[in-house]
């Protein structure tokens, strides 16, 4: 539930990019504080602020890129799976038309 009056922002960040950015910022922080977290040396907490991931704000196209088959074999499997999905989709459309 959105309890604010403004629209929400979503950040679609590839995991490797997120981890490397977090690691880089953590290393910078640790060098500024002498290598030991000042309040809780055992803490593994980290914060991610919108400005740090702004590049990926509403980058929904990354999902489509990630879904692309990696090889011809994967493509042929995808084609057969899509055929099955198309059959299911038409079944769903028929049921909706029948009032289900």
N, C-alpha and C positions, 0 to 999 in steps of 0.2 A: 504494500500500500504506500502510495506517495503522500506523505503528510506535509509536504511543502507546496507552495504555490508555483514553484518554477519547475520546468522540465528537468528530468534527470539526464546526466551525462554518462555515457558508457565508454569504456576504454578497452578496445580489443587488442591486447598486447601479446605477441608471441612469447611463450614461456622463456626461451633462451634469452631474448632481448630484455625481458623483465628481470631475470636473474642476474644478468651481467650488469645492468644498470644499478640494481640494488647492491651488488658486490662492490662496484666502483664507488658508489656513494658511501658505503660502509667503510671501505678502506680510507677514503678521504676523512671521514669523521674520526676514525681511530687514530689517524696520524695527527689530527688537530688536538686530541685529548690525551696524547702520550701513549696510545696503545692499550689503554684500559678504560672500559666504560665507567664514567664517573659515579653514577648512582647505583648501578647494579652490574658488577663485572660479569655475572653469569647470564645476564639477559641475552636472549636471541631476538628480541623484538626489533622490528624496523617499521618505519612509516613510509607510505608512498603517498605523495601529494600530487594533485592533478597536474600541476605545472611540470612534474617530472615525466609524465606519460602523455602529455598533450598531443604529441605526434600521432598517437593511436586513437584519439578521440573519434568515436563513431566510425571506425575503420571496418565496417561490416564486410567489405569486399575480401578481407583476409580469410574469412571462412570459406568463400568460394575458391580462393587460391589453394587453401589447404586441402580442399576436397578433390582436387584434380588427381587423376590416376598417375601413378609413377611409372608405369610401363604399359606395353601393349597388352600383356596378359591381364593386368589390372583393368585395362579399358574394356576387354572383352567380357570380363566378369561383371563390370559395371553395366555394360549394355544388357546382359541377361537379367541382372537385378532390376534395371530400370524397366524392362519389359514386364517383369512381375509386378513392379510397383504401379505401372500404368494400368494393368489389369485390375489391381486392387482399387486404384483411384476411380476407375469407371464404375466399379461395383459400389463404391461409396456414393458417387454421383447418382446412380440409379436408386439407391436406398433413400437419398435425400428427396429425389423426385417423387418417390412413393410415400413420402411423409414420415419416414423413420428419423 
